[in-house]
Amino acid sequence: MEWNRAVRHFILCLNLTSTSSTNQSKTGKQGSVHAWSSHISFCREQYINSTNMTTREILTIQLGHYSNFIGAHWWNLQESNFTYDPKNPSEVNHNVLYKEGENSRKQVTFTPRLLVADLKGTLGYLNEQGSLYDTKPSDNQLLWDSTKLEITSAEPSPKSPFIQNLNELDKAVDAETYNFESDVKSWVDYLLPLFHPRTVHSIKQYSHNCTQRPFNIFTYGRDLWATEQFSDNFADRIRSYVEECDLMQGFQVLMDSADGFAGLGASCVQHLRDEYGKSILAFPCLDFNNAEPSASDLVKVVNTALCWQHIGEHSSLYSPLSCGQVGWPFAADSRKFENITYSPELRYQSSAILATALDTVSLRYRTKKYSGASLSDLCADLNKLGRKAAATSLSLPFPMKMKMDLIDVLDEFEGSLWTSLTPSCDIPMDNNMQSIALRGIPEDRMKRPVHEASKQISKPAYKCSSVHEMMTLYLACTCHASATYLCNIEAPLKISLPYPKIFNNNVTEDGNIAGWPVGTNVNSVAVMAGMHSGSNVAAMYESLLEQTKRIRNIKKFHAFTDSGLEEDEFMECIHNLADCKEAYEDHYV
């Protein structure tokens, strides 16, 4: 069913290459067939743009429920931003994160190069084996006596209204008919892409939201990795992906850091380092928590501290992500954005913001324009002096005002261009090693032609000949004593279902900021995101260290000690946090 839908979409794309998504958005509806665009690599974008281009592949790994919320939005965004117009080829090399394959019918597939792990009960309707490949054995392949089998069956998990609609070819997807805030219970409820059979791994040993046997301790995850049942299967999947790559550059790893996935993720990162020696960029993720303080908060703090210690040792670079200002598990304020309004306690919404940052900041090593840039370059730029942690920032939308050029926007702008998405760490404009990616500002929005320049011509920035040059000049003038790597592409970030409606009513259809309510659906926005290494990261470590020191004796937390955590190991973790804090307090070099 899904394959026929994908084929139909491909044919539609071939017939309607001149039809823009703008025309579709004017109707307020988009055929459900369009949601499955990237599952066929036999598409114009791949044929036109992938020839004669060296691809340095990356494998993405997602471990944990909230990390998969983020990942679902991330892959949705990538699919929404595929282009099929041969006259306007994509600036992004999608082969970096996607893989081409072939199913048993000799049909070409294009799926994320991805491994996902989550607990039993989170996958809902999603088939672990996917639906693009014939994975069900035929009757003559059975190696047991069917007459002696005991067969049990269960009702299929219900699909969200959005997913149900996608499965109906003749129905249009109308944004007004969905209430994602109430319909979304799991990340599969708004997931667009079809996965390769080896992508999804359900952890059968633990159930989601199980109070009798929760997966809430770092050492539970570490012990799970050590089991032959899990590690052999998961390691084999990693190896299969790696062996398919021609010039692999490394791994992206998203992991929940406040529960058992902290230990599982740390063990996975160590395995990647030991087995492959490639660059590893890790993102430990913290779900926003506005609940009242409780004893379980300290358990989450210990999990996070142990997670950071181990991924700091084995990863090339890591950046904690959270929409909470503090991040540690107790009631606190969320990160504020001037032109968006969201509910941080809704994973569906907060994860979309974090995914937007990841999709933009990763452009550095995914664009055709910077074909020589790599993941290892990013990590090497930011992990100087043994500083393995970096802060992630986001400007959403980038504040391009209506009828204003970039030169005027930058000239009038006051304050910081970005908002931190790293807990307990505000990112200043000064004294940083930083990598920044900007998308969505075309060259014709940079400045006016000479005969229309008026006051612009008197500004020093008017001499700049490109958006990249102008932004580089601006960052050099405003980010004192900072070393900045900047990359940019012209294409904005396309916004379509199921991305949440979080933009304020002063944001126009194409993402510009108006001085009055415009009340329209936002179809695209300019975005800037960055990763920064500077002295302010010390505040993040200090905040976590203070919380960890509240635990006078780890033996009082029996779940840790009963599952193998030694007191010496816990004390070593505290010392590690202190050492990391001191490393960022040194004078800027």
PyMOL commands that set and color helices and strands:
alter all, ss='L'
color gray80, all
select helices_A, chain A and resi 2-15+21-27+32-39+44-49+65-80+94-96+139-141+146-148+161-166+175-177+180-183+187-190+218-226+228-244+260-276+296-314+347-365+375-382+384-386+406-412+443-445+450-452+454-458+460-463+467-478+537-548+554-556+558-562+567-585
alter helices_A, ss='H'
color red, helices_A
select strands_A, chain A and resi 29-31+58-63+98-102+108-112+114-120+172-174+200-207+250-256+279-285+317-318+391-395+419-420+432-439+483-489+493-494+524-525+527-534
alter strands_A, ss='S'
color yellow, strands_A
deselect
rebuild
show_as cartoon
